[in-house]
């Protein structure tokens, strides 16, 4: 049910969809006795779309998520394992094309390849089934991710595949089962910086102690907080991405699947570093 709601109600509530729907409703109401309300709704919707599309709103919303975890500190030594969360490859489009088709989060895969080469003894766990609501059962993201890493020179024998997950909660639960980490092992989680708070919160809830390795920054480290978008589509995508993530955090927190609205660095690790 949680997955279904996230793919239906969650999509409807995204700013671009919600505001376009409101604008259409306003236009329809112009021909009725509610024309005054329709006019106000239409004007407000268009104005809100312009703000979401051209203003730095998307960057303001996504920056607190991306700034929550710093870049990974390599000085602590080599990790035992590296978990790469799905989202970098669209499995259904990949099945149609016969090759991996990347999304905007492709940095997850290429960062994982760089880590795999840097730490040749680390195991690589690729976590990703098919997150599409209507999907091809045989199309699994982990399979395509494995093919990409192999093409980049990573030996197939180092790769562990988790092919059942459809959302981040599944990533945490099923990755722990596949990794079966031993006490004292250090595992990294590679995912987009804006997605890291939710991911870490869910892994903690599963009792799987992992270290965040954020990639794929969208707000540019805060340098774009006052920058307007020249193309509205880019701004709307940034706003939608941020709102989707905040909604996911709120939903997981409200249902007790994470312990705080915005999970942050482990205070024990931060104290140990000092």
C-alpha positions in Angstrom: 0.0 0.0 0.0 2.8 2.4 0.9 4.5 1.8 -2.5 1.1 2.3 -4.3 0.4 5.6 -2.6 3.9 6.9 -3.3 3.4 6.2 -7.0 -0.1 7.6 -7.2 -1.0 10.2 -4.6 2.7 11.2 -4.3 2.9 11.9 -8.0 -0.3 13.9 -8.0 1.0 16.1 -5.2 4.2 17.0 -7.0 4.1 20.8 -7.7 4.2 20.6 -11.5 1.3 18.2 -11.6 -0.7 19.8 -8.9 -0.3 23.3 -10.3 -1.1 22.3 -13.9 -4.2 20.5 -12.7 -5.3 23.6 -10.7 -4.7 25.8 -13.8 -6.8 23.4 -15.9 -9.6 23.4 -13.3 -9.5 27.2 -13.2 -9.8 27.4 -17.0 -12.8 25.1 -16.9 -14.5 27.1 -14.2 -14.3 30.3 -16.3 -17.3 29.1 -18.2 -19.4 28.4 -15.1 -21.0 30.5 -12.4 -17.8 30.0 -10.5 -15.8 32.1 -13.1 -14.5 34.5 -10.4 -13.0 31.7 -8.4 -11.7 30.0 -11.6 -10.0 33.2 -12.7 -8.2 33.6 -9.4 -7.2 29.9 -9.4 -5.9 30.1 -12.9 -3.8 33.3 -12.2 -2.5 31.8 -8.9 -1.6 28.5 -10.5 0.3 30.2 -13.4 2.1 32.5 -11.0 3.1 29.5 -8.8 4.3 27.6 -11.8 6.5 30.5 -12.8 7.9 30.8 -9.3 8.6 27.1 -9.1 10.1 27.0 -12.6 12.3 30.2 -12.8 13.1 31.1 -9.1 15.7 29.3 -6.9 12.9 27.7 -5.0 14.0 24.2 -6.0 17.5 24.8 -4.8 16.3 26.2 -1.5 14.2 23.1 -0.9 16.9 20.6 -1.9 19.9 22.3 -0.3 19.1 21.3 3.3 18.9 17.7 2.2 22.2 17.8 0.3 24.0 19.6 3.1 22.9 17.1 5.8 25.9 14.8 5.2 29.4 15.9 4.3 31.5 14.1 1.6 32.8 10.7 2.8 36.1 10.8 4.7 38.5 8.4 3.1 41.1 8.8 5.9 39.4 6.1 8.0 40.6 3.4 5.6 39.1 1.1 3.0 35.5 -0.1 3.3 34.6 -3.8 3.3 31.6 -3.2 1.0 29.9 -0.6 -1.1 26.1 -0.5 -1.6 24.8 1.3 -4.6 21.1 2.2 -4.4 18.9 2.0 -7.5 17.6 5.0 -9.3 20.4 5.6 -11.8 19.0 3.3 -14.5 15.4 3.0 -15.8 14.9 -0.8 -16.2 11.9 -0.7 -18.4 13.4 1.6 -20.9 16.7 -0.4 -20.7 14.7 -3.6 -21.6 13.2 -1.8 -24.6 16.6 -0.4 -25.7 18.5 -3.6 -25.0 21.1 -1.6 -23.0 21.3 0.5 -19.8 19.3 3.7 -20.1 20.4 6.2 -17.5 18.4 8.7 -15.5 19.6 12.0 -14.0 21.2 10.0 -11.1 23.8 8.3 -13.3 26.5 9.6 -11.0 25.6 6.8 -8.5 26.9 4.2 -11.0 30.1 6.0 -12.0 31.0 6.9 -8.5 30.6 3.2 -7.6 32.9 2.2 -10.4 35.5 4.7 -9.2 35.2 3.3 -5.6 35.5 -0.2 -6.9 38.7 0.5 -8.6 40.1 2.4 -5.6 39.2 -0.4 -3.2 39.8 -3.6 -5.1 39.0 -5.8 -2.1 35.6 -4.3 -1.4 32.4 -6.1 -2.3 29.9 -4.2 -4.5 26.2 -4.6 -3.8 23.9 -3.3 -6.4 20.4 -2.8 -4.9 17.6 -2.2 -7.4 14.6 -4.1 -8.7 12.0 -2.1 -10.6 10.5 1.0 -9.0 8.0 1.7 -11.8 4.3 1.3 -10.9 3.6 -0.6 -14.0 6.7 -2.5 -14.9 8.2 -5.5 -16.8 8.8 -8.2 -14.2 11.9 -9.4 -15.9 13.5 -5.9 -16.1 15.7 -5.4 -13.0 17.9 -2.4 -12.5 20.6 -4.3 -10.7 21.2 -6.5 -13.7 21.8 -3.5 -16.0 24.0 -1.8 -13.3 26.1 -5.0 -13.2 26.5 -4.9 -17.0 27.7 -1.3 -16.8 30.2 -1.9 -14.1 31.5 -5.0 -15.9 32.0 -2.8 -19.0 34.0 -0.4 -16.9 36.4 -3.1 -15.8 34.8 -4.3 -12.5 35.0 -8.1 -12.2 31.6 -9.9 -12.1 32.7 -12.0 -9.2 32.8 -8.9 -6.9 29.2 -7.9 -7.6 26.3 -8.9 -5.3 22.9 -8.3 -6.8 19.7 -7.4 -4.9 16.9 -7.4 -7.4 13.7 -7.2 -5.3 13.6 -3.7 -4.0 11.1 -1.2 -5.3 11.7 1.7 -2.9 14.2 2.9 -0.4 12.8 0.9 2.5 13.2 -2.3 0.4 16.8 -1.2 -0.4 17.7 -1.1 3.3 15.9 -4.4 4.2 17.0 -6.5 1.3 20.5 -5.1 1.1 21.1 -6.2 4.7 19.9 -9.7 3.9 22.2 -10.0 0.8 25.2 -8.3 2.4 24.9 -10.2 5.7 27.5 -7.9 7.2 29.8 -9.3 9.9 30.4 -7.3 13.1 33.0 -4.6 12.6 32.6 -4.4 8.8 32.3 -1.0 7.2 29.9 -0.6 4.4 29.3 2.5 2.3 25.9 3.6 0.8 26.2 5.4 -2.5 23.2 7.5 -3.5 22.2 11.0 -4.5 23.1 13.6 -1.8 19.4 14.8 -1.6 18.3 11.2 -1.0 20.9 10.4 1.7 19.0 11.5 4.8 16.1 9.2 4.0 18.4 6.3 3.0 20.5 6.5 6.2 17.4 6.8 8.4 16.0 3.6 6.9 19.3 1.6 7.1 19.6 2.6 10.7 16.1 1.4 11.4 17.1 -1.9 9.8 20.1 -2.1 12.2 22.6 -1.9 9.3 25.3 0.5 10.2 26.4 2.2 7.0 28.5 5.2 6.1 27.1 7.8 3.7 28.8 8.4 0.4 26.7 11.2 -1.2 27.0 11.9 -4.9 24.9 13.7 -7.6 24.6 17.1 -6.0 21.9 19.2 -7.6 22.1 22.6 -5.7 25.9 23.0 -6.2 26.9 23.2 -2.6 24.7 26.2 -2.0 26.3 28.3 -4.7 23.1 28.4 -6.7 20.7 29.6 -3.9 20.3 32.9 -5.5 20.5 31.8 -9.1 17.3 31.9 -11.3 16.7 29.2 -13.9 16.7 30.4 -17.5 14.5 27.4 -18.5 11.4 26.7 -16.4 11.5 23.0 -16.9 14.8 22.7 -15.1 13.5 24.6 -12.1 10.2 22.6 -12.0 12.2 19.4 -12.1 14.4 20.6 -9.2 11.4 21.6 -7.2 9.6 18.3 -7.9 12.6 16.3 -6.8 13.0 18.2 -3.6 9.2 18.1 -2.7 9.1 14.3 -3.5 12.0 13.8 -1.1 10.5 15.9 1.7 7.2 14.1 1.2 9.0 10.7 1.5 10.8 11.8 4.6 7.5 13.0 6.2 5.7 9.8 5.3 8.4 7.5 6.6 8.7 9.5 9.8 4.9 9.6 10.4 4.7 5.8 10.0 7.7 5.2 12.3 10.0 3.8 9.6 12.6 6.4 10.4 13.3 7.9 13.8 13.6 11.6 12.8 12.2 13.8 10.1 15.7 14.7 8.8 18.2 12.0 9.8 21.7 13.3 10.1 25.3 12.1 10.8 25.8 9.6 13.6 26.9 11.6 16.6 29.1 8.7 17.8 31.0 8.7 14.5 31.3 12.5 14.6 32.7 12.4 18.2 35.1 9.6 17.2 36.5 11.8 14.4 37.2 14.7 16.7 
